[in-house]
Amino acid sequence: MALLNDERTQIDFDKFSKIARHLKPGVIWVSSGAVEIGRLDYISRTGYELGGNMDEIKTDYAAQGQAILMQTYRNCIPHQISVRQVLVEHQHFNNPAKRRQIKELLLRCVKQNAVPIVNYNDAVSFEESRKMEIAALKQKNTGGFVSELVDNDETASQIAQLVEAKNLLILTNLDGIYKDINDPKSLISVITGNTPAEVIANIDKLKAGCVGASRAGAYGAGAKLEHIKPCIQKGVRVYIASAKNDIKEILNGTSPCTRIGVGLNLS
């Protein structure tokens, strides 16, 4: 979800404030925005954008934006709650020891009255190197799953599995998953079944018809549905909803969304 205004020219502090109302111990928040926020901040200070190698530009903007992103969350979350930045990379989730370390860190936050804000560590990630590392992992782990963390949806799904979360909320630009992205009446409110296998089978049927994305650069509904399948296997209930709606209303069923999980009420 974008943390910028509709014109994508500055931070939308109302969005931060709206989100922060729900960030309490027991919640793990996976956030995007560091690169674009860093870019806007750099332009505001210099009057121009960086030029040159795109990988270098992305890492430079991310390094600048991460500090602003975290400070904005810190300003919006109540003083008595600690805020902790957790920067992750794909290799962390492909290494059992690092996975365990991340899990323990995230679970300690609950006991220590803290909210973890997770962000992919773009400041040290070069795309070409990342692709080579992932290819090597796939070659080494033939037939096994390799976590790529291609976007925040996959990152959030990996973390939900890791900590055995009760709920996974994925915020997007739309109210959920649509049979036809061009037909607002085709919102799918529930994907369910009597077992995880039935739910995943229904996800696969739906995924076959998912084409396109809600915005340029997004991976689309099909990718979201693929990322959440391991969560369903672990009993996590998934909500896909618009970032414009209130989180409490999404979770209690009074705001439109797509709910995915075992044994859900169809109404």
C-alpha positions as CSV (number, residue, x, y, z in Angstrom):
1,M,0.0,0.0,0.0
2,A,1.2,3.5,-0.8
3,L,1.9,5.8,2.2
4,L,1.9,8.8,-0.1
5,N,-0.9,11.1,-1.1
6,D,-2.9,10.3,-4.3
7,E,-0.6,12.5,-6.3
8,R,2.4,10.6,-4.9
9,T,4.1,13.9,-4.2
10,Q,4.4,13.8,-0.3
11,I,3.8,11.6,2.7
12,D,0.2,11.1,3.6
13,F,0.3,11.7,7.4
14,D,-3.4,10.9,7.7
15,K,-2.7,7.3,6.5
16,F,0.1,6.9,9.0
17,S,-2.1,8.2,11.8
18,K,-5.0,5.9,10.7
19,I,-2.7,2.9,10.7
20,A,-0.9,3.8,14.0
21,R,-4.2,3.6,15.9
22,H,-4.1,-0.1,15.5
23,L,-0.4,-0.7,16.1
24,K,-0.1,-2.2,19.5
25,P,1.9,-5.0,21.1
26,G,0.9,-8.2,19.4
27,V,0.7,-6.6,16.0
28,I,3.6,-7.0,13.5
29,W,3.5,-4.4,10.7
30,V,5.2,-4.9,7.4
31,S,5.7,-1.5,5.7
32,S,6.8,-0.3,2.3
33,G,7.6,3.3,1.3
34,A,11.3,3.8,2.1
35,V,12.5,4.1,-1.5
36,E,9.8,6.5,-2.6
37,I,9.9,8.6,0.6
38,G,13.6,8.8,0.3
39,R,13.3,10.0,-3.3
40,L,10.8,12.7,-2.4
41,D,12.9,13.9,0.5
42,Y,16.0,14.1,-1.7
43,I,14.2,16.1,-4.3
44,S,12.8,18.5,-1.6
45,R,16.4,19.1,-0.4
46,T,18.2,19.4,-3.7
47,G,15.6,20.2,-6.3
48,Y,16.5,17.3,-8.6
49,E,16.5,13.5,-8.7
50,L,19.5,11.2,-8.6
51,G,20.9,10.0,-11.9
52,G,23.1,7.0,-12.9
53,N,22.8,3.3,-12.0
54,M,19.3,2.4,-11.1
55,D,20.3,-0.1,-8.4
56,E,22.5,2.5,-6.8
57,I,19.8,5.1,-6.9
58,K,17.3,2.7,-5.3
59,T,19.7,1.8,-2.4
60,D,20.5,5.5,-1.9
61,Y,16.9,6.5,-1.7
62,A,16.1,3.6,0.6
63,A,18.8,4.5,3.0
64,Q,17.5,8.1,3.1
65,G,13.8,7.0,3.3
66,Q,14.2,4.4,6.0
67,A,14.9,7.0,8.7
68,I,12.0,9.1,7.7
69,L,9.6,6.1,7.5
70,M,10.5,5.0,11.0
71,Q,10.4,8.5,12.5
72,T,6.9,9.0,11.1
73,Y,5.7,5.8,12.6
74,R,7.4,6.8,15.9
75,N,5.6,10.1,15.9
76,C,2.2,8.5,15.3
77,I,2.4,5.6,17.8
78,P,1.7,6.4,21.5
79,H,4.8,7.3,23.5
80,Q,4.5,4.4,26.0
81,I,4.7,1.8,23.2
82,S,8.2,1.1,21.9
83,V,8.8,1.0,18.1
84,R,11.4,-1.3,16.6
85,Q,12.7,-1.4,13.1
86,V,13.3,-4.9,11.7
87,L,15.1,-4.9,8.3
88,V,14.9,-8.3,6.5
89,E,16.3,-9.8,3.3
90,H,15.4,-12.9,1.3
91,Q,18.4,-14.9,2.7
92,H,17.2,-14.5,6.3
93,F,14.1,-16.6,5.5
94,N,16.1,-19.3,3.7
95,N,18.4,-19.9,6.7
96,P,16.9,-21.8,9.7
97,A,19.1,-20.1,12.3
98,K,18.2,-16.6,11.0
99,R,14.5,-17.5,10.7
100,R,14.6,-18.6,14.4
101,Q,16.3,-15.4,15.4
102,I,13.8,-13.2,13.6
103,K,10.9,-15.2,15.1
104,E,12.3,-14.9,18.6
105,L,12.8,-11.1,18.1
106,L,9.3,-10.6,16.9
107,L,7.7,-12.6,19.8
108,R,9.8,-10.8,22.4
109,C,8.2,-7.5,21.2
110,V,4.8,-8.6,22.7
111,K,6.3,-9.1,26.2
112,Q,8.3,-5.9,26.0
113,N,5.4,-3.6,24.9
114,A,6.9,-3.0,21.5
115,V,5.6,-2.9,17.9
116,P,8.0,-4.2,15.2
117,I,7.9,-2.4,11.9
118,V,9.3,-4.7,9.2
119,N,10.8,-3.4,6.0
120,Y,12.8,-5.1,3.2
121,N,16.4,-3.9,3.5
122,D,16.6,-2.2,0.0
123,A,19.5,-0.1,1.1
124,V,21.9,-3.1,0.8
125,S,20.0,-5.0,-2.0
126,F,21.2,-4.9,-5.6
127,E,18.7,-6.6,-7.9
128,E,21.2,-8.4,-10.0
129,S,23.0,-9.8,-6.9
130,R,19.6,-10.8,-5.4
131,K,18.6,-12.7,-8.6
132,M,21.9,-14.6,-8.5
133,E,21.6,-15.5,-4.8
134,I,18.1,-16.8,-5.3
135,A,19.1,-18.8,-8.4
136,A,21.9,-20.4,-6.3
137,L,19.4,-21.2,-3.5
138,K,17.0,-22.8,-5.9
139,Q,19.8,-24.9,-7.4
140,K,20.9,-26.0,-3.9
141,N,17.4,-26.6,-2.7
142,T,16.0,-28.6,-5.7
143,G,12.4,-29.3,-5.2
144,G,12.1,-27.3,-2.0
145,F,10.7,-23.8,-1.4
146,V,12.9,-20.8,-1.7
147,S,11.7,-17.5,-0.1
148,E,12.3,-14.6,-2.5
149,L,10.5,-11.7,-0.7
150,V,9.6,-10.2,-4.1
151,D,7.2,-7.8,-2.4
152,N,5.7,-6.9,1.0
153,D,2.8,-9.4,0.4
154,E,5.3,-12.3,0.4
155,T,7.3,-10.8,3.3
156,A,4.1,-10.5,5.4
157,S,3.0,-14.0,4.5
158,Q,6.4,-15.4,5.5
159,I,6.3,-13.6,8.8
160,A,2.7,-14.8,9.5
161,Q,3.8,-18.4,9.0
162,L,6.9,-17.8,11.1
163,V,5.1,-16.6,14.2
164,E,2.0,-18.6,13.6
165,A,-0.2,-15.5,13.4
166,K,-3.9,-15.6,14.0
167,N,-4.7,-13.2,11.2
168,L,-2.8,-11.8,8.2
169,L,-4.1,-8.5,6.8
170,I,-2.9,-7.5,3.3
171,L,-3.8,-3.9,2.4
172,T,-4.0,-2.9,-1.2
173,N,-5.6,-0.2,-3.5
174,L,-8.8,-2.3,-3.9
175,D,-11.4,-3.8,-1.6
176,G,-10.1,-7.3,-2.1
177,I,-9.9,-9.9,-4.8
178,Y,-12.2,-9.4,-7.9
179,K,-13.3,-12.0,-10.5
180,D,-13.0,-9.1,-12.9
181,I,-10.8,-6.2,-11.9
182,N,-12.9,-3.9,-14.1
183,D,-16.2,-4.8,-12.5
184,P,-16.6,-3.4,-9.0
185,K,-19.6,-5.7,-8.4
186,S,-17.4,-8.8,-8.8
187,L,-15.7,-8.6,-5.4
188,I,-15.2,-12.1,-3.8
189,S,-16.0,-11.7,-0.2
190,V,-15.0,-15.3,1.0
191,I,-12.7,-18.1,-0.1
192,T,-13.2,-21.0,2.2
193,G,-13.4,-24.8,2.6
194,N,-13.7,-27.5,5.2
195,T,-9.9,-28.2,5.2
196,P,-6.8,-26.3,4.3
197,A,-6.5,-28.4,1.1
198,E,-10.0,-27.4,0.1
199,V,-9.3,-23.7,0.6
200,I,-6.1,-24.0,-1.4
201,A,-7.9,-25.8,-4.2
202,N,-10.5,-23.0,-4.3
203,I,-7.6,-20.4,-4.3
204,D,-6.1,-22.2,-7.3
205,K,-9.4,-22.2,-9.2
206,L,-9.8,-18.5,-8.6
207,K,-6.1,-17.7,-9.3
208,A,-6.5,-19.1,-12.8
209,G,-8.8,-16.2,-13.6
210,C,-6.8,-13.5,-12.0
211,V,-5.3,-11.1,-14.6
212,G,-3.7,-7.7,-14.1
213,A,-2.9,-5.6,-11.0
214,S,-4.4,-2.6,-9.3
215,R,-1.5,-0.4,-10.2
216,A,1.6,-0.3,-12.3
217,G,4.5,-2.3,-10.8
218,A,2.3,-4.4,-8.6
219,Y,2.3,-8.2,-8.9
220,G,-1.5,-8.5,-8.8
221,A,-4.1,-10.7,-7.2
222,G,-2.7,-13.9,-8.5
223,A,0.6,-13.3,-6.7
224,K,-1.1,-12.4,-3.5
225,L,-3.1,-15.6,-3.6
226,E,0.0,-17.7,-4.2
227,H,1.9,-16.1,-1.3
228,I,-0.9,-16.8,1.2
229,K,-1.3,-20.6,0.5
230,P,1.3,-21.7,3.1
231,C,-0.5,-19.4,5.6
232,I,-3.7,-21.3,5.0
233,Q,-1.9,-24.5,5.6
234,K,-0.8,-23.2,9.0
235,G,-4.3,-22.1,10.0
236,V,-3.8,-18.4,9.5
237,R,-7.0,-16.4,8.5
238,V,-6.3,-13.9,5.7
239,Y,-7.9,-10.6,4.9
240,I,-7.3,-8.7,1.7
241,A,-8.7,-5.2,1.8
242,S,-8.3,-1.5,0.8
243,A,-5.9,0.6,2.8
244,K,-8.6,3.3,2.7
245,N,-10.8,1.4,5.1
246,D,-10.5,1.1,8.9
247,I,-8.5,-1.9,10.0
248,K,-10.9,-2.7,12.9
249,E,-13.9,-2.6,10.5
250,I,-12.1,-4.9,8.1
251,L,-11.4,-7.5,10.8
252,N,-14.9,-7.4,12.3
253,G,-16.6,-7.8,8.9
254,T,-18.3,-4.4,8.6
255,S,-16.0,-3.2,5.8
256,P,-15.7,-4.8,2.4
257,C,-12.8,-7.2,1.9
258,T,-11.9,-10.8,0.8
259,R,-11.7,-13.2,3.7
260,I,-9.8,-16.5,3.2
261,G,-9.5,-19.4,5.6
262,V,-10.9,-22.7,6.8
263,G,-14.6,-22.9,7.9
264,L,-15.6,-19.3,7.2
265,N,-19.2,-18.2,7.1
266,L,-20.2,-17.5,3.5
267,S,-22.5,-14.6,4.4
